[in-house]
Amino acid sequence: MRKVDAEHPNELWAKRFKEARLAAGLSQRQLGLDVGLDDFVASTRINRYELGVHRADYPMEVRLAKALGVPAAYFYAETDDLAKLLIAFHRAPKAARKLAMAALAGDVAG
């Protein structure tokens, strides 16, 4: 379980963002277009986000997360395990999420 340096939040955000885009199989241009960026800047803007040069504001983060099928919190997960857990929980059916919450809260007998 590798922890990312919390003193460099742009690097963490950029790393998670790029991982999510690659996992979704989207080009930088396509993702930019999917979230409403103009064709002229779509690829460049996404590239800048991935390099950590710029970071999206929160409304854009939410649009990016939705387009990538991840929760916005994923971009801020400090460890790889937490990032995987956030995605799994986000994509799980409601019943599975309820069971997971009960198990984590200690409500399920082991």
Beta strands, then each sheet from edge to edge (+ up, - down):
end
